[in-house]
Structures are given as structure tokens and as C-alpha cells.
Amino acid sequence: MSTDQTGTTHVYTVADMSCDHCKRAIEDRVGDVSGVELVRVDLDAKTVSVSGGEPSAIEQAITEAGYTPT
């Protein structure tokens, strides 16, 4: 995970996502996390960028969706 200079955008590598179903599952789960304003999934880069929210809650949501954030 990396954080931008404002401390509000978290970027996770999620190597085990590969399709639109993966994208929707992560967007839905992470989008429900308190404080999350925006979720962007880039399947080609295998990244999930999240604006807002607490990192531990975001990581838990990705895990609960069935994926492994790093």
C-alpha cells in the first residue's frame, strides 16, 4: 500500500484480480467502507486506489471480497 502526500488516497496492489467481476466485487465492498469517497480499480495494473477511509477497514473489505491486498 502507498499513500499520497495528503494522506487520503491509498493504493493497494491486488495481484489476484483478473476480470470485471473482480472489479465490481472490490468496488462494491470497498465502497461500503465508512469514509470512502472513491474507489478506482485498474485491472491491467492490478491496483485499487481508494480516496478516504481507514486503511485497515479498506484492507479488510478487499479481503472479505475474496482478494489479497498488498
Protein Blocks (a to p, Z undefined) as FASTA:
>chain_A
ZZdfkopaccdddfkbcbfklmmmmmmmmmmpghiabdcddfknopacdeejjfklmmmm
mmmnopacZZ
